[in-house]
Amino acid sequence: TFRRPMRSLLDEGRSIGSSARPFAFVDDTTAVSIAGQRLRFVPLDASSPRASVAGSTPHGIALVATSPAAGLFAFTEKVVRPSVQIHSYPDLARVATIRSSGATGYSALCLTRDGSRLVTVSDAAPFKLSVWDWRKGMEVLGATVATACVAASVYPGAPLADDTGRICIESGAVLTLWQSRQNLEQEGASLTALPLVLPDEIAAGAAWGAHTWGSAGSLFAGTDTGVVALFGESGRFEALVATAAAAITALEADSTHLLVASMDGTIAWHALPTPHAEAPTPQLFCVNVGGAVATLAYSPVSYTRLGVSTATGAHVSLTYVEPFASSSLPLEPVSEKSVASIVSVSRLSAFPQGPSVAVAVETP
């Protein structure tokens, strides 16, 4: 008979969520994670959650998106025809609710960098890409996506209100760049699709696994065959920039380096490619987080910390060590024994993702 007090094991305040869902920054030191029907706000330098927000239904939260620069986050729940709730941070106050009459659910949710627009992609055919002015509760741009969306992101370098605004939609074998275009005849804007295509010698049998934005509207994209390609502002393939031994599952970039995460748990640092590079850039150094990387994100202000979640149920914090926290990272390969002097690895939590075989609750 199991007689141990259950409160110490099942206290919801001890949970920061399962890494099967996004783990995103809301400010430079705090990440948000989905824990059932709650969002947990987790200081990466502390062992317990700071605060939480509950959904409006018992069915659980499905997606979360953040805009650290604007102090906003948005989420949607696992119900038919869900609304999207938008809250301010750090006061957690609800500031808007978006309701769509057509979408039965969503497969992607994004906020623009300035927080002025919300992007949604519906999860059932016809797959609808929508851009919302959430303050007015209006859909301002819309288009139909050909296949089910796996992931989406908004180019942080320009607003969606002008000709430089871009959205990337990842759909397995298809990667599409959607660009906002001013329509002078209708005195408004529209979304134009531009499929991103790899050369035949690279594309054979490949499906997309991750993407991240570079400078000037460029895009890095990785495949399940372990290659990372660079596409220019026009959507044209420019270079094969990195390779990995396993499928690419997450990418990040800063002003000098490209970070490549893969199915085997490795996160590798590469120097950004030079213009017209003819060969992939070599790996400079790497760490392994012990499980396939599911999400990878830089702290949005300092870029000195990375939040990582894995498919095996772990949340990990990677922090640059001085002097590299306040100066440039190496641009030449370093020895394995020197990696610990560049980046430290801290495991925040572990949530095994295997099936539950039994649950017991003792009653008085």
Secondary structure as a PSIPRED ss2 file (coil, helix, strand):
# PSIPRED VFORMAT (PSIPRED V4.0)

   1 T C   1.000  0.000  0.000
   2 F C   1.000  0.000  0.000
   3 R C   1.000  0.000  0.000
   4 R C   1.000  0.000  0.000
   5 P C   1.000  0.000  0.000
   6 M C   1.000  0.000  0.000
   7 R H   0.000  1.000  0.000
   8 S H   0.000  1.000  0.000
   9 L H   0.000  1.000  0.000
  10 L H   0.000  1.000  0.000
  11 D C   1.000  0.000  0.000
  12 E H   0.000  1.000  0.000
  13 G H   0.000  1.000  0.000
  14 R H   0.000  1.000  0.000
  15 S C   1.000  0.000  0.000
  16 I C   1.000  0.000  0.000
  17 G C   1.000  0.000  0.000
  18 S C   1.000  0.000  0.000
  19 S C   1.000  0.000  0.000
  20 A C   1.000  0.000  0.000
  21 R C   1.000  0.000  0.000
  22 P C   1.000  0.000  0.000
  23 F E   0.000  0.000  1.000
  24 A E   0.000  0.000  1.000
  25 F E   0.000  0.000  1.000
  26 V C   1.000  0.000  0.000
  27 D C   1.000  0.000  0.000
  28 D C   1.000  0.000  0.000
  29 T C   1.000  0.000  0.000
  30 T E   0.000  0.000  1.000
  31 A E   0.000  0.000  1.000
  32 V E   0.000  0.000  1.000
  33 S E   0.000  0.000  1.000
  34 I E   0.000  0.000  1.000
  35 A E   0.000  0.000  1.000
  36 G C   1.000  0.000  0.000
  37 Q C   1.000  0.000  0.000
  38 R E   0.000  0.000  1.000
  39 L E   0.000  0.000  1.000
  40 R E   0.000  0.000  1.000
  41 F E   0.000  0.000  1.000
  42 V E   0.000  0.000  1.000
  43 P E   0.000  0.000  1.000
  44 L C   1.000  0.000  0.000
  45 D C   1.000  0.000  0.000
  46 A C   1.000  0.000  0.000
  47 S C   1.000  0.000  0.000
  48 S C   1.000  0.000  0.000
  49 P C   1.000  0.000  0.000
  50 R C   1.000  0.000  0.000
  51 A E   0.000  0.000  1.000
  52 S E   0.000  0.000  1.000
  53 V E   0.000  0.000  1.000
  54 A E   0.000  0.000  1.000
  55 G C   1.000  0.000  0.000
  56 S C   1.000  0.000  0.000
  57 T C   1.000  0.000  0.000
  58 P C   1.000  0.000  0.000
  59 H C   1.000  0.000  0.000
  60 G C   1.000  0.000  0.000
  61 I E   0.000  0.000  1.000
  62 A E   0.000  0.000  1.000
  63 L E   0.000  0.000  1.000
  64 V E   0.000  0.000  1.000
  65 A E   0.000  0.000  1.000
  66 T E   0.000  0.000  1.000
  67 S E   0.000  0.000  1.000
  68 P C   1.000  0.000  0.000
  69 A C   1.000  0.000  0.000
  70 A C   1.000  0.000  0.000
  71 G C   1.000  0.000  0.000
  72 L E   0.000  0.000  1.000
  73 F E   0.000  0.000  1.000
  74 A E   0.000  0.000  1.000
  75 F E   0.000  0.000  1.000
  76 T E   0.000  0.000  1.000
  77 E E   0.000  0.000  1.000
  78 K C   1.000  0.000  0.000
  79 V C   1.000  0.000  0.000
  80 V C   1.000  0.000  0.000
  81 R C   1.000  0.000  0.000
  82 P C   1.000  0.000  0.000
  83 S E   0.000  0.000  1.000
  84 V E   0.000  0.000  1.000
  85 Q E   0.000  0.000  1.000
  86 I E   0.000  0.000  1.000
  87 H E   0.000  0.000  1.000
  88 S E   0.000  0.000  1.000
  89 Y C   1.000  0.000  0.000
  90 P C   1.000  0.000  0.000
  91 D C   1.000  0.000  0.000
  92 L C   1.000  0.000  0.000
  93 A C   1.000  0.000  0.000
  94 R E   0.000  0.000  1.000
  95 V E   0.000  0.000  1.000
  96 A E   0.000  0.000  1.000
  97 T E   0.000  0.000  1.000
  98 I E   0.000  0.000  1.000
  99 R E   0.000  0.000  1.000
 100 S C   1.000  0.000  0.000
 101 S C   1.000  0.000  0.000
 102 G C   1.000  0.000  0.000
 103 A C   1.000  0.000  0.000
 104 T C   1.000  0.000  0.000
 105 G C   1.000  0.000  0.000
 106 Y E   0.000  0.000  1.000
 107 S E   0.000  0.000  1.000
 108 A E   0.000  0.000  1.000
 109 L E   0.000  0.000  1.000
 110 C E   0.000  0.000  1.000
 111 L E   0.000  0.000  1.000
 112 T C   1.000  0.000  0.000
 113 R C   1.000  0.000  0.000
 114 D C   1.000  0.000  0.000
 115 G C   1.000  0.000  0.000
 116 S C   1.000  0.000  0.000
 117 R C   1.000  0.000  0.000
 118 L E   0.000  0.000  1.000
 119 V E   0.000  0.000  1.000
 120 T E   0.000  0.000  1.000
 121 V E   0.000  0.000  1.000
 122 S E   0.000  0.000  1.000
 123 D C   1.000  0.000  0.000
 124 A C   1.000  0.000  0.000
 125 A C   1.000  0.000  0.000
 126 P C   1.000  0.000  0.000
 127 F E   0.000  0.000  1.000
 128 K E   0.000  0.000  1.000
 129 L E   0.000  0.000  1.000
 130 S E   0.000  0.000  1.000
 131 V E   0.000  0.000  1.000
 132 W E   0.000  0.000  1.000
 133 D E   0.000  0.000  1.000
 134 W C   1.000  0.000  0.000
 135 R C   1.000  0.000  0.000
 136 K C   1.000  0.000  0.000
 137 G C   1.000  0.000  0.000
 138 M E   0.000  0.000  1.000
 139 E E   0.000  0.000  1.000
 140 V E   0.000  0.000  1.000
 141 L E   0.000  0.000  1.000
 142 G E   0.000  0.000  1.000
 143 A E   0.000  0.000  1.000
 144 T E   0.000  0.000  1.000
 145 V E   0.000  0.000  1.000
 146 A C   1.000  0.000  0.000
 147 T C   1.000  0.000  0.000
 148 A C   1.000  0.000  0.000
 149 C C   1.000  0.000  0.000
 150 V C   1.000  0.000  0.000
 151 A E   0.000  0.000  1.000
 152 A E   0.000  0.000  1.000
 153 S E   0.000  0.000  1.000
 154 V E   0.000  0.000  1.000
 155 Y C   1.000  0.000  0.000
 156 P C   1.000  0.000  0.000
 157 G C   1.000  0.000  0.000
 158 A C   1.000  0.000  0.000
 159 P C   1.000  0.000  0.000
 160 L C   1.000  0.000  0.000
 161 A C   1.000  0.000  0.000
 162 D C   1.000  0.000  0.000
 163 D C   1.000  0.000  0.000
 164 T C   1.000  0.000  0.000
 165 G C   1.000  0.000  0.000
 166 R E   0.000  0.000  1.000
 167 I E   0.000  0.000  1.000
 168 C E   0.000  0.000  1.000
 169 I E   0.000  0.000  1.000
 170 E E   0.000  0.000  1.000
 171 S E   0.000  0.000  1.000
 172 G C   1.000  0.000  0.000
 173 A C   1.000  0.000  0.000
 174 V E   0.000  0.000  1.000
 175 L E   0.000  0.000  1.000
 176 T E   0.000  0.000  1.000
 177 L E   0.000  0.000  1.000
 178 W E   0.000  0.000  1.000
 179 Q E   0.000  0.000  1.000
 180 S E   0.000  0.000  1.000
 181 R E   0.000  0.000  1.000
 182 Q E   0.000  0.000  1.000
 183 N E   0.000  0.000  1.000
 184 L C   1.000  0.000  0.000
 185 E C   1.000  0.000  0.000
 186 Q C   1.000  0.000  0.000
 187 E C   1.000  0.000  0.000
 188 G E   0.000  0.000  1.000
 189 A E   0.000  0.000  1.000
 190 S E   0.000  0.000  1.000
 191 L E   0.000  0.000  1.000
 192 T E   0.000  0.000  1.000
 193 A E   0.000  0.000  1.000
 194 L E   0.000  0.000  1.000
 195 P E   0.000  0.000  1.000
 196 L C   1.000  0.000  0.000
 197 V C   1.000  0.000  0.000
 198 L C   1.000  0.000  0.000
 199 P C   1.000  0.000  0.000
 200 D H   0.000  1.000  0.000
 201 E H   0.000  1.000  0.000
 202 I H   0.000  1.000  0.000
 203 A H   0.000  1.000  0.000
 204 A C   1.000  0.000  0.000
 205 G C   1.000  0.000  0.000
 206 A C   1.000  0.000  0.000
 207 A C   1.000  0.000  0.000
 208 W E   0.000  0.000  1.000
 209 G E   0.000  0.000  1.000
 210 A E   0.000  0.000  1.000
 211 H E   0.000  0.000  1.000
 212 T E   0.000  0.000  1.000
 213 W E   0.000  0.000  1.000
 214 G C   1.000  0.000  0.000
 215 S H   0.000  1.000  0.000
 216 A H   0.000  1.000  0.000
 217 G H   0.000  1.000  0.000
 218 S C   1.000  0.000  0.000
 219 L E   0.000  0.000  1.000
 220 F E   0.000  0.000  1.000
 221 A E   0.000  0.000  1.000
 222 G E   0.000  0.000  1.000
 223 T E   0.000  0.000  1.000
 224 D C   1.000  0.000  0.000
 225 T C   1.000  0.000  0.000
 226 G C   1.000  0.000  0.000
 227 V E   0.000  0.000  1.000
 228 V E   0.000  0.000  1.000
 229 A E   0.000  0.000  1.000
 230 L E   0.000  0.000  1.000
 231 F E   0.000  0.000  1.000
 232 G C   1.000  0.000  0.000
 233 E C   1.000  0.000  0.000
 234 S C   1.000  0.000  0.000
 235 G C   1.000  0.000  0.000
 236 R C   1.000  0.000  0.000
 237 F E   0.000  0.000  1.000
 238 E E   0.000  0.000  1.000
 239 A E   0.000  0.000  1.000
 240 L E   0.000  0.000  1.000
 241 V E   0.000  0.000  1.000
 242 A E   0.000  0.000  1.000
 243 T E   0.000  0.000  1.000
 244 A C   1.000  0.000  0.000
 245 A C   1.000  0.000  0.000
 246 A C   1.000  0.000  0.000
 247 A C   1.000  0.000  0.000
 248 I E   0.000  0.000  1.000
 249 T E   0.000  0.000  1.000
 250 A E   0.000  0.000  1.000
 251 L E   0.000  0.000  1.000
 252 E E   0.000  0.000  1.000
 253 A E   0.000  0.000  1.000
 254 D C   1.000  0.000  0.000
 255 S C   1.000  0.000  0.000
 256 T C   1.000  0.000  0.000
 257 H E   0.000  0.000  1.000
 258 L E   0.000  0.000  1.000
 259 L E   0.000  0.000  1.000
 260 V E   0.000  0.000  1.000
 261 A E   0.000  0.000  1.000
 262 S E   0.000  0.000  1.000
 263 M C   1.000  0.000  0.000
 264 D C   1.000  0.000  0.000
 265 G C   1.000  0.000  0.000
 266 T E   0.000  0.000  1.000
 267 I E   0.000  0.000  1.000
 268 A E   0.000  0.000  1.000
 269 W E   0.000  0.000  1.000
 270 H E   0.000  0.000  1.000
 271 A E   0.000  0.000  1.000
 272 L C   1.000  0.000  0.000
 273 P C   1.000  0.000  0.000
 274 T C   1.000  0.000  0.000
 275 P C   1.000  0.000  0.000
 276 H C   1.000  0.000  0.000
 277 A C   1.000  0.000  0.000
 278 E C   1.000  0.000  0.000
 279 A C   1.000  0.000  0.000
 280 P C   1.000  0.000  0.000
 281 T C   1.000  0.000  0.000
 282 P C   1.000  0.000  0.000
 283 Q E   0.000  0.000  1.000
 284 L E   0.000  0.000  1.000
 285 F E   0.000  0.000  1.000
 286 C E   0.000  0.000  1.000
 287 V E   0.000  0.000  1.000
 288 N E   0.000  0.000  1.000
 289 V C   1.000  0.000  0.000
 290 G C   1.000  0.000  0.000
 291 G C   1.000  0.000  0.000
 292 A C   1.000  0.000  0.000
 293 V E   0.000  0.000  1.000
 294 A E   0.000  0.000  1.000
 295 T E   0.000  0.000  1.000
 296 L E   0.000  0.000  1.000
 297 A E   0.000  0.000  1.000
 298 Y E   0.000  0.000  1.000
 299 S C   1.000  0.000  0.000
 300 P C   1.000  0.000  0.000
 301 V C   1.000  0.000  0.000
 302 S C   1.000  0.000  0.000
 303 Y C   1.000  0.000  0.000
 304 T C   1.000  0.000  0.000
 305 R E   0.000  0.000  1.000
 306 L E   0.000  0.000  1.000
 307 G E   0.000  0.000  1.000
 308 V E   0.000  0.000  1.000
 309 S E   0.000  0.000  1.000
 310 T E   0.000  0.000  1.000
 311 A C   1.000  0.000  0.000
 312 T C   1.000  0.000  0.000
 313 G C   1.000  0.000  0.000
 314 A E   0.000  0.000  1.000
 315 H E   0.000  0.000  1.000
 316 V E   0.000  0.000  1.000
 317 S E   0.000  0.000  1.000
 318 L E   0.000  0.000  1.000
 319 T E   0.000  0.000  1.000
 320 Y E   0.000  0.000  1.000
 321 V C   1.000  0.000  0.000
 322 E C   1.000  0.000  0.000
 323 P C   1.000  0.000  0.000
 324 F C   1.000  0.000  0.000
 325 A C   1.000  0.000  0.000
 326 S C   1.000  0.000  0.000
 327 S C   1.000  0.000  0.000
 328 S C   1.000  0.000  0.000
 329 L C   1.000  0.000  0.000
 330 P C   1.000  0.000  0.000
 331 L C   1.000  0.000  0.000
 332 E C   1.000  0.000  0.000
 333 P C   1.000  0.000  0.000
 334 V C   1.000  0.000  0.000
 335 S C   1.000  0.000  0.000
 336 E H   0.000  1.000  0.000
 337 K H   0.000  1.000  0.000
 338 S H   0.000  1.000  0.000
 339 V H   0.000  1.000  0.000
 340 A H   0.000  1.000  0.000
 341 S H   0.000  1.000  0.000
 342 I C   1.000  0.000  0.000
 343 V E   0.000  0.000  1.000
 344 S E   0.000  0.000  1.000
 345 V E   0.000  0.000  1.000
 346 S E   0.000  0.000  1.000
 347 R E   0.000  0.000  1.000
 348 L E   0.000  0.000  1.000
 349 S E   0.000  0.000  1.000
 350 A E   0.000  0.000  1.000
 351 F C   1.000  0.000  0.000
 352 P C   1.000  0.000  0.000
 353 Q C   1.000  0.000  0.000
 354 G C   1.000  0.000  0.000
 355 P C   1.000  0.000  0.000
 356 S C   1.000  0.000  0.000
 357 V C   1.000  0.000  0.000
 358 A C   1.000  0.000  0.000
 359 V C   1.000  0.000  0.000
 360 A C   1.000  0.000  0.000
 361 V C   1.000  0.000  0.000
 362 E C   1.000  0.000  0.000
 363 T C   1.000  0.000  0.000
 364 P C   1.000  0.000  0.000
